[in-house]
Amino acid sequence: MPDQTIPPPPLPVQKELSNFIAHESSSSFSSLALRIFTHQFLNNTPYQNFSKHLNCTPQNIKNWQSIPAVPTSAFKLPSHPLTCGQHSTKIFHTSGTTTETHGSHHLPDTSLYELAIDHSWPLPQHTRFFLAPSASQAPHSSLSHMLSHLNHGDHSHFLLHDSQFHLAPLFQHLSSGQPLSLIGTALAFHHLMEVHGPIPLPPDSQLLETGGYKGSSLTLSKPEFYQKLSQYFSIPLAQIHNEYGMTELSSQAYASGPEGRHRFPHWCRHLIIDPDSGQPLPSGQMGYLIIHDLANLHSVAKIRTQDLAIGHPDHTFTLIGRDPSALPRGCSRSIDHTLS
């Protein structure tokens, strides 16, 4: 007999959300966000405790801006996984740095995660190659899962195996002269440029880097890094893109060029808040980035990051980078107390 304490899947909400992601239906973001908050409050016990601690309940929250956001560090507390009660069939782990505790994002399935990928992917439908391990090599990496999904489970175009580059499939395609999309972490691109001669890409090719400087010795500014990529791959700066995402989210924001602003898809919203007061800041001021990702139906939709950003009136943001002082010691311990 199944465990009666586990709530059934929220099929009506999930179906409405899936339709909203796929078609930007008539559902308003705010009303859907409030319904999802109610579901997560009722079924995610640690999040309910956290929300009650802030005196936030479905009865007194009237708009999406007021829904409480959990810090990303809350995903690093194994004693209180942020799930809505369903059995987890997929667990993504954060990479973190060598001094950090790794976090985890538990999902009952990856259908919403993959739907979000399909409806936000910004690049043309060129043949894709990846400077990253495949999902079979890195089963707990959300990035590897994303890239494997984009390539329909075909692992032959993954060019990084056991920390070694295997570029033969890429060179074989280059001989055709057809455009391609090359995708990987910033560090993978950096290492490739360090160990291999220039690799000119065919006209109209696209390059997407997913960040990954955190915890590394790479000190290049973004304009400097993009200039190196442009010269090495013989590709215009406008055809170099960045993906901003994290294991704790199910959706990503994208920007183009070294000065490009990031934009999330229509089922996400962002806020910039004052680091001290926690209050929203007007456009043009720098603060912490909060992301409200409705595709995070099965965990927590609203996440407070440790990244600094500047918001703009057109609903884009300029990413400044991680606040180096954002992890005071003892933070996880205090969050653990609140969640429990």
N, C-alpha and C positions, 0 to 999 in steps of 0.2 A: 504494500500500500504506500503511495507517495506521501512524503512529509507534508502534512496539511498546514504547517507554519510558513511554508514558502508560497508567496503569492503567485497567482498565475501570470503569465506574460501579459503586459499591458497592450493587448492586440489593437484595441481601438485607437489609442494614442500612437502606437507605433505605425499603424497604417496611415493615419493622418500625417504623421511626421514624414514618412517615406514619400507620400504624395507631395508634401510641401517641398521636400528636397528635390524631387525629380521634376516638379512642374511649377514651383513657386505658386501654389494654389491660393485660393481666396483666404485661407486661414491667416490671421495676423500673427506676426512674430510674438507679440506680447501675450496674447491669449493662449497660444500654444506653449509658451515658456511658463506661464502660470500653471497650466495643467501638468506639465512635466515636473514642475517644482512640487506640486501636490503629490504626484506619484512618488517622487524621490523622497519626500518628507515621510510618507507613510511606509515606505518599503526599505529604505536605507537607514538602518538604526544609527550608525555613527553620524550620518549627516543630519538626522533628526535631532540628535543630542547637540550637535554643533549649532543648528539653527535655533533651537530652544534657548541655548546659552546666550544667543544674540537677540532673544525675544522676537524671533521671526517665525511665523507659522502661516499656513495657507489662509487663515482667517484674517490676518492683518497685513499681508503682502498684496498690494494692488497693482504693481507694475513690475516689469522684468528688471528694471534698474535696482529695485530694492531686494531682489532675491539674494540671499547670502552666497558669497563666493568662498570656497575653501582654498587655502594656499596649496601650492603644488607639493609642499613638504608633507601634507596629510596623506599623500599616496605612498609615503615611505614608512608607514606604520603597519607592519604585518599583522598586529593584533587586532586591527580594526579596518579590514578591507572595505573600500567604499563601493559596495555593490548593492543592488536592489533585490537581493535574495536568490537570484537565479543561480543555477550551477554554472560555473565558469568553464567554458570549453576552450577559451583562448586567454592567455595571460601575457601581456606585453611588459617587459622590464625596461626601466629607464637606464640609460648608459651611465649618467653621473660622472663624477671625477673620482680619482683614486682615494680621495678623503671623504667622499660622501656615501651615505647609505642609499642603496638603489631602491627606487620606487617600483610599483607595479600597478597596472590597469587591468582589471578583470572584466571580461566580456562573456555573456552567455553564447554569443555567436558573433560573426564579423559582418553580418549582412548590412547593417547601417554604416559601419566603417567603410565598407567597399562601395556602397551607394554614394557616400560623400566623396570618395575619390573620383568616381565616374563622372559626377556632375560638377566638379570644381577644377578638373585637370586643365591647365591653361595652354598647353603646347599643342602644335599641330600633330596630326596622326602619322608622324614619321616612324620609321623603324627605330626602336629604342635600345640603347645599351646602357649598362649600369656599372659604375665604379663602386660596387658594394657587394657584400655576400648575399646569396639568395635566401629565401625563407627556409629552405631545407637545411642550409648551413647555420642560419641564425633564427631559429623558430620563435624566439621571444623578442625579436626586434620588430617594432611597429614599422620602421622604415623598410626593412627587407620584405615584410608582408605587403606593404603598399606597392613596392616596386614589382614583386612577383605577381600581384594582382594586375597591375598595369600591363604586364607581359603575358597575361593569361596562363600563368603557371609554367611558362617555358623558361627554363633556367640557363639556356645556352647562351644568352646575351649578357650574363653576369660575368664581369671581367676580373673580379677579385675573389680568389680562392685561397684559403689558408694563408691570408695576409700577403699573397703574391699576385701580381698582375698577370693575366693571361689574355693578351690582346689580339690573338689570331682572328677571332670572329669580327672584331672591329676592323682590322686591316682588310679582311676579305670583303666587307661591305664597302669600305672606302674605294676599292677598286672599281665599284659600279658607278661611282660618281653621284649616287642618289643622296639627298639630304637625310640627316638622322638627328635624333635627340640623344644627347649624352648626359646622364644624370648620376650624381654621386655627392658624397659629403665634401665639404671644403678641404678637409685634410687629405682625402683621397686624391683630389685634383692637385693639391700642393705636392704630395709625394710623387705623383706621376710626372709632374713637371721637373722634379728634382732628379729622377732616375732615367728619364727617356727624352730623346730629342723631340723637337716640335712635331705636332700631328695636325696638319691643316685639314679642316673639315670641309665637305662640299658646300657650295652656296645654299643658303636658306636653312642650314642646320641650326639647331638650338642647343643650348647648354643650360642645365639647371643644377645649381649647388644647393645643398640642404643645410648649410652651416656646419657646425661641429668644431668650432674653435675651442670650446670650453675645456679647460684643463690641459690645453696644449701650449707649446712654446711659440706658436705662430703669432707674430705681432704685426703683420701687414694690415693696413687699413683696407676697408672694402674697396675704395677706388683703386688703390695700388694692386690689390688682388685681382680685380676685374681687368685691369690693364694687362697684367701678366697673362690671364686666361685669354684675352682677346688676341694678344700677340702669338701665344703658343698654339692656339687652335685656328688662327686666321679667321676670326669670327667677330662681327660688329658688337660693340658693347650692348646695344639694344636687344641683342639676341642671347644675352646672358641673364639668367633669371635666378631668383632666390625663393626657396620654399621656407616659410616659417611654420613650424609645427612642433609638437612634443608628444611624448608617449601618453601623457594624461589627457590629451584631446583626441577627437575622432575626425577633425577637419583641419585644413591647412590654409594659410594665407600666402599669397604670392606677390612678388614685386619683380620689375624688370629694370635692368641697368644698374649702375653703381649708386645712383641717387634715387632709385625708384621707391615709391611708397607701397606699403603692403595693404592688401584688401582681402578680407574674408568673404566667403560666399554668403548668399542671402539668408541662410539658416543660422548664421552666427552674428553676434554683435560684440563690440568691444567698448570698454570704458578706460579712461586714464584717470587714476586717482592720486591724490596727495599721499605720499608715503607716511606722513605723520598723522593726518586727520582721517584718512580713508575716504574723504569726500571727493566727488568727481571734479575734475579740473576742466576749464574751458579749453577750446582749441588753441593750439600754439604753446601750451605749457607742458613741461615734461613731468611725468610721474610713472607709477607702476601700471602695467598693462593688465587689465582684467578681460577675460574672454568668456563669452556666453555661447556655448556650442550645443545646440539642440540635439545634434547627433550623439552626444554623450548621454543618451537616454538611460542606459543601464548602470550609470555610476553617478556622477555629479555634473550637471550641465555648466555650472559657472565656476571658473577657475581663476584664482589670483596668482599671477606669475611673479617671478623675481626679475622681470625684464623691464627696463626703462624705455618709454616711448613717448612720442608727441602726437597727439591727435589732430586731425584736420577736418574742416567743415564738410568735405565730400565723403566722409566715413572711411577714409584711409588713415594710416598711421605711419610715422617714421620710426623705425626700430633703432634705438640707441645702443642697446646691449644689456647684458646682465649687470645688475647692481652688485658690485663686489662685496658690499657690506650687508647683503640681503639675508644671510643665514646666521643670525646670532646664535651662539651656543645655548642650548636649552630650549630652543624654539620647538623642536619636535616633541620634547617632553611636555610642554604646556599644551600643545595641540592634542597630544595623546590624552591628556586629562580632560580636555573639553569634549573630545569625541566619545569618550567612555562615560 
